[in-house]
Amino acid sequence: MFRRFVLVPALVGLLVGFSAVVFVESLELVTELVLGKLVGYYPPLPAGEGERPFFTPYPLHPYLLPLTVALGGLFSGLVARYLAPESAGVGTDKAIRAYHYGEPLSLRSSLAKLVSSAVTIGTGGTSGREGPIALIGAGLGSFLAQKLKLGEYERRQALAVGLGAGVAAVFRAPLAGAVISGEVFFKKDFNVEAMVPGFFASAVSYAVFGSFYGFSPIFELEVPPFKEEGLLSLAAFAGLGVVCALGARLLVELFLRTSAFFASLPLPPVVKPAVGGLLAGAVGALFPPAIGNGYGWLQLVMDGVIKEPLFTLLSALAVVLGVSLTVGSGGSGGVFGPSVMAGGLLGASYALSLNELLGLSLDVPSFTVVGMVALFAGAAKAPLSTIILVAEMTGGYELLLPSMLAVFITYFLSGEKSIFPSQLDTRADSPAHAEEFGLHVLELLRVEDYMSKNLFTVEPETSVKEALELMAKKLVGGLPVVKDGKLVGIVTRGDLTKVPEELRRRLKVSQVCTREVVTVSPKATLAEVLRVMTARGIGRLPVVKDGKLVGIIARADLGRAVREHARRRTA
């Protein structure tokens, strides 16, 4: 009990807190050297980070920005290619996937994410700090659990509390960070077990980070008591919920479509983030709020320095486009910060427009804050933690009712899709909770009834290049290697990407695949499958009969089997 609720969370919190400090210092160094000295852009800062009195509203050398962001993307691609493939893309989503499918997160992946994200954001890429630190925290939690030889359950919880502790530190919101550690893994459920250790880990990481940077909220604003605003304001907040739902849908659709486009692009993986960075840099040169994390621009809106509704609206769209290009192309970063940015700018534009067109006197800072959390809640399917975030950002509960209303409306109108594709609906859908939701049921069910028979395979003589193209086309991370119907090996994307590009046309799959493959019989029970997957740390198994491949059984199939069995019993 002491180890689970005190020792491990405290150690995770300490590691994550100091890592957050190193990450922020690295980010500030790259920003100063590249954006400041080279591009001539010193972005505004929010009050909690020093609020720079003199800043450059536009880069002095905007033509250099596409080049710097492209170079930052190229650096991310090289890190992903040669050090840690999991450092590419959205950090939070990688952590969510590792939680559900038991994929290990190494210390190397955390260090690679720290460096590559600092370079991506510091060179001007549209990205947030929270996503990278979430993966860094999750990786540190997972690494610590492995070193302490903890069981699978405790390793999973250490990963979850590490993720929340990272967000708690850099966003200076310990309570919201703890809640995120239980909420972000599911669209419609909650990991209650992570809450208590999550509170402790988030408090420790926040204390460590705050001892270096102070404990003030990131943004400084004065919020009028809600009772002075009246029912008209409440109706306006409800309208903001609808607007943010549309914004969340746009963000999710554009991001996922951009990611799919770059995945299918016939270019070397190392180059893709550079192409995305080049385009994102052009967007940032036109709309500076899309450069880096941009929080200082939200502070200017809250301070009343920026009052143009069209500029804030176009800037919100620029942030959505910028993060889709930067991170969707494979650049290292996160979508938490850009989601918050886009929501805040959208909320400000909405309030400014109503004030200008209808002669209202809506409090723009209040709508900015509620827009920030509402859009993120809709895009990330995390309503509870975002409502708590409002209280921590404002230092009070004046906006609690408006934020609850706006977040509720946004959440239910934003659709089923999430900015984090690895999110699952409920714990019953998660392979990590399969035992909790029906191991006794899995003992009754056979592999042959739930395995996938629609298989994508490669032959041993297929070239590495062709195999990679097939994986990208079919959106899979591994392929069975089959000859004359018989399974001879398994090849993964990681196996293939280790091959230098100049050799990929010549080398065959047979030269890089894994020959010793763990398989199961069609007559095996799903409980046996779960035990093998848990022991081996794998997410799918080939199903073999008389030496021939007849199907694939994945962890997701186990959750589907439990749900179907439950439906049959209640029908």
N, C-alpha and C positions, 0 to 999 in steps of 0.2 A: 504493500500500500504506500509506504514512504517513497519507495523508488518510483512508483508509477505517478504519484501526484505531486511529489516535491523534488526529488533528486533529478530525475530526467528532465522535467520541465525547466528547472532552474539552470541546468547545464545547457539545454537548448536555447533558453532565453539569453544567456551570457554569450554564447557563440554567435547567435543571430544578431544581437545588439552590436557587438564589436564588428561583425562583418558588414552591418549596415553603415557603420561609421566609415570603414574602409571604402565601401562602395560609393558613398556620397563624396568623400574626399577625392577618389579617383575621378568621379564624374565632374567635379568642379575643376580639377586640374585640366582634364581634356577640354572642357568648355572654355576655360580661360585661354589655353594655348591655341585652339582651333577657331572657335567662334569669335573669341575676343580679339586676339592678335592677328589672325589671318583674315577672317571674314569681316572684322570690324563690327561685330554685333555683341552688345552687352545687354542681355535680356533683363526686363524688369523682374524683381523678386517679390514674393509674397512677404507680408509683415513678419511672419514667424521665421523667415530665413534672412532677415536683415533689411529687406525692402530697399534696394539700391536707389539712392536719391537721383543719380544721374544714369540714365540708360539710353540706348540708341533704339528708337522705335522701329527703324528699318536698318538692315545691314548696310555698312558703308561700301562693301564690295559684294553685292547680291549675286553677281555672276559666278562667284567662287562657291556659293553654297551648294548647288547641285553636285559640284566636284567633291567637296568635303564629305557630303552625305553618301555619295557613291563609294568613296574610299572607306568610309566607316562600314558600309554594307559589305564591301569586299573583305575587310578584316573579319567581320562576323562570319562570312562564308568560309574563310580559311580556318578560323577557330573550329567551326562546326565540322569541317572536312577532316582536320588533322588531330584535333584534341577531344572534342565532345560533341557528337551529333545532336544531343538533346539540348544544347545551348541555343540552337536556332529557333526562331519563332517565339510563340507566346509562352512565357515562363510559367504562369499559373496553370495553363492547360497541361503542360508537361507534368506538373506536380499532381494534378487531378488524375491523370492517366496512371501515374505510378501508384497512387493510392488504390485505385480500383483493381488494377491488374497485377499488383505485386512487383512492378518493374523497379529494380534497384536504382537509386540515385547516388552516384558516387561523389566523393569530395572533389574529384577533378571536374565534374559537371558544374558544381557550385562555383569553383574558382573560374572556370571558363565563362560561365554566365556573368559573373561579376565583371570580368575584364571586357568581354565583348559588348555587354550592354552599356558600360561606361563609355566605350568608344562610339557605339551607335548613337546614343543620346547626345554625347558631348560634341559630336561632329555635326549635329543639327537634325538628326532623324526624329520623326514624330513618334515618340514612344514615352512610356511612363516608367517611373522607378519602382513602383509597387509590384508589378509583374515579375521583374527580375529578382527582386529581393524575396518574393514569395517562393520562387524556385530555389534560390540560394538557401533560404531558411528551411524549406522542405528537404533539400539535399543534406544540409547539416544535421537535421533531425534524424534522417534515415542513416547517415554515416555514423552518428553517435550510437544509435540503436544497434547497428551491426557490430561496432566495436565492443559494446557492452553485452553482446550475445543475447539480446532480448528476443522474445518470441515474436511470431508474425503479428499478433494483435498489437503488442506494444510498439513494434516498429512502425506500424501503420499510424498509430496515434502520435508517435514522435514526429512523423512526417507532417501530420495535420497541424500540430501545435507549432511546428517550425514555420510553416507557411503563414499562420496567423500572426506569429511573433514578428515576422518580417514586415508585414503590413502595419502592425501596431507601431513599430519603431519609426519607419520613414513617413507615415502619415500622422504620427503623433496621436494615435487613437487606440489606446490599449483595450478598451472594452469592445469596440467594433472589431479589432483584430482577433480577439478571442472568439467572438461570435462567428466571424468569417471562417475560422478553423473548423467549425462544425457545419457551416451552411454552404460553402462554395462548391462542395463536391456533388451536390444534388440540386435538381431543379425544383423538386416538390417534397423534399424530406430534410432531415437534420441529423447530423452525427452527434448525438447527445454526449457520448462517451468522451469526446474531445474537449468538452466545455471546461470542466474543472482544471485539468492540466493546462488547457489553453489560456485560462485566466492568469495562471501563475507565470507561464512562459512569456506571455505578452507583457505582463507587468514588469518582469525582469528586463526584457529587451528594450522596453520603453524607458526604463530607468537608466540603462546603460547609454542609450542613444541620447536621451535628454541631458545627461550629465556633460555631454560634449556640445550640444546645440540648443539647450534650453528646453523648457517644458511648455512653452506657449503653443497654442494651436497654429497651424500653418497660416491660416488667414485671420485677419483682424477685421471685425465688422461689428456694427451696432445694430441689433435687431429690435424693432419696436414691439411692445407687447401685442399679442395677437388681438386682444379685445379691442384695441384701437383701430384695427383694420376692418372689422365687421364682416358680415356675410358676403358682401360683394367680393372682398378679397378671397374668401374661401372658395367662391365660385371660380374666381380667376385661377386659383391653385389647382382646382379640378381640371380646368382647361389646359393648364400646363402639363398635367398628367397625360392628357391625350396627345399633346404635342411631343412630349418626351417618348411616348410609346412609338410614334412615327419615327422619331430620331433613333430609337433603339433598333427598330426594324431595319432602318437604312444602314446603320452601322454594322449590324450582324450580317445582313445580306451582302453588302459591299465587301466586307472583310473576308467572308467565306468564299465569295466568288473570285476575289482577287487572289486569295491563297490557292484556289483550284487552278486558276489561270497560270500562275507562276509554276505550280507543280507540273503542269503539262507542257510548259515552255521547253522547246528543244535546245536548252543551253546547259552548260556545266553548272551543277549546283552552287559552286563557289561564286559564279558570276551573277546569279539571279538576284541576290540581295543588293549588289552594286547597281543593277538596272533599276530595281525598285527605289533605291536610294537616290539615284539621279533624278527620277521623276518626283519623288517626295521633296527633294531639295528645291526643285522648280516651284512646287506648291508653296513651300516655306518662304521663298524669295518674294512671292506675291503677297502672302499673308503670314507675317511673322508669328502670330500666335501658334502656328503649326510647327514652329522650330523648337526642338527639344520637348520638355514637358509643359512649358508655357504657363505655369501656375501664376507667375507674376502678372500676366494679362488679366486673369480673373480678379486679382487684387485691385488693379486699376479700374475695372468695371465696378467693383464694390465700393471703391473710393469716389466714384462719380467722375473720374477723369475721362472715361470713354462713355459716350452717351448716344452713339449712332446705332440704331437698330439694324440697319443693313450691314454695317461692318461686322457687328457681332454675329449676325446670321451667317454671312459668308465665311467668317473665320471658323464657325462651328463646322460648316461643311468642309472647309479646308483641313481641319483636324481629322475628320472622319476619313477623308481621302488620303491624307498624309500617313496615318497609322496603317491603313490598308496596304499602302505601297511599301512602307518601311518594314513592318513586321510580317505582313502577308507574303512578301517576297522571300522570307526566310531570314531577315535581319533579326538580331537579338534584341529583345525588348519585352514590353508588356502593353496590354490594352486597358488596364485599370485607369491609369492617369489620363490617356486620351479620352476615355469614356466620360470621366469626370469633367475634363475640359470642355468637350463638346456639349455636355448637358448644361454646364454653367453658362456658356456663351449662348446656348439656345434659350435658357431661362431668362437671361438678361435681355436678349432680343425680343422675346415675347412680352416682358413687362414694359420695356421701352416703347414698343409698338403700341400697346394698349394705352399707355399714358399719352402718347403723341396723337393717336387717332381718335380716342374716345375721351380725352381730357381727364383721365383718371390720375390718381396719385399713388400708384402701387409702389411698394418699397423694392427697388431694384436689387439691392444686396440679398434680400430674403428670397426673391425668385431665382437669383443666381445660385444660391446654396441649394435650394430645393431641386432646381433643375440638375445640378451636379449629381445628386444622389438618386434622383428618379430615373434618369437615363441609364445610369450604371445598374440600378436594380433591375430594369427591364432587359438590358443586354446580358447581364451576368446571372439573372434569376436569383438574386440575393437580396430580398426585400428587408429582412430583419436587421442585418448588420448595417445596411445603409441608413435606416431610420435612426439607429443608435449613433451612427457617424455624424448626423446633423447635430445632435446634442453635444458631442465632443468638439465639433468644429466651432460652434457658436458659444459654448460655455454655458448653455442654459437650455430650457425646454420651450422657449417661446415659439419655435417653429415645429414642435413635435406634431401638433394636429395637422397643420398644412402638409408637412412631409408625409405623414401617414396616408393622407388622402391622395396626394399626387403619386406616391410610390405604389399604393394599392391599384390605382387606375392604370398606371404605366405597366405594372407587372402583369395584369390580366389582359391588357390590350396588345402587348408586345409579341405575342405568339409563342410557339413552342421552341423555336430555335434559340440557341445560346451562343454568345461570343466564345464560349469554351466548349468546343465540340465533344470533349471527353466527359463532360457532365452527364450523369445518368438521372433518370426521373426520381427513383427512390432507392432505399437500401436493398429492397428486394431485387432490384435490377443489377446490383453490384456484385461481382464475383467475390469481392472482399467480405461480403456479408452473407455469402451463400450458406455457410454452415449455420449461422444464426437463424436463417429463414427456412431451414428445412433439410438438414443433412439426412434426417430419417426418410425424407421423401426421395432424396437422391439415391438411397439404397434400393428403391423400388423401380427405378427407371433405367433403361438401357441406352447405351450409346447409339445404337442403330436407329433409334426412334427420333433422335434430336441432332444427329450430325449433319453437316452440310455436305451435300453431294455435288453441288455445282462448283467444281474445282478449277482453279487456275494453276497450271503446272508448267515446268520447263524441262527440257531434256538435258542430259549431261553435256551434249555438244553445243548447246546454246551459248552464244557469246555473253560476256559480262554486260556489255552495252545493251544488248537486246533484252536481257533479264531486267536491267534497271528500267528500261523503257516500259516493259510490261508492268512492273510494279507501280510506276507512276501513273500508267493508264488505268489500272484496276484499283488504285489506291490501297494497296496491301503492303505490308512490311516484310513479308517472307513468302517463299514459294517452295512447294515440294519438288524435288528433282526425281523424275520418273523415266524409266526406260522399259519399253515393252510392257507397260502397265504396272511394273514393280517399282516400289519406292527404293531409291538408292541413296537419298540424302535430303537435306534441307538447306536452303540458302536464304540468308536474310539481307536486307538492305545494308546493314552494317558490314557484312562480309564483302559485298560488292563495292561499296564506296571506299574500302581500303585499297582497292586496286587503282594504281595511277591511271589517269585518264588516257594517256598515250598507249596503255596496254589493254584497254577494255575491249577493243575490237578483236584482239588476238586471243586473249585468255578465255578459257571456257568455264562454264559453271562448275563442271566436274573438278576443276583445279582449286576452287575456293569454297565449295560447299562443305557442310558438316556431314560426315558419313555415319557417325554413331548417333542414330536417331531414336528417341524414346517414342514408342507407339502404344496404341491400345487396340483391343479387339472390339468388334461391333457388339459383342455380347457382354462386354464389361459394364458395370453399373456406373452411373454418373458420380456416385460417391467415390469409387476407385479413381475416376478421372480427377476429381477435386484433390484427392490426397497426392496424386502424382504431380499435379500442377503446383500445389503448395510446396511440396518437397523440392521440386526442381526449379521453382521460380519462373515458370513459363506460363504463357497465356493460351496456348493451343496445342493440340496433339493430333498427329496423323492417325487415321483409323485404318488398320491393315488386316486383310483376311487372306490367308494362304499366300502371303508375301506381296499381295497386290493392294495398292492404295484404293480404298473405297469411299473415303470421306475425310473430313476434318471436324474435330470437336473443339470449340473455343469456350473460354470462361463465360462469355455472354450467353452461350447456349444453356449453361447451367441455370442462370437466372430465368431464362425463358421457360425452361422445363418446370421450375418451381411455380411460376405464375400460371402456366397452363394447367398444371395439376390442381392448383388452388381453385381456378375457375371451374374446372370439371366437378370438383367436390361441392361447390356452392351453387352450381346450375340447377 
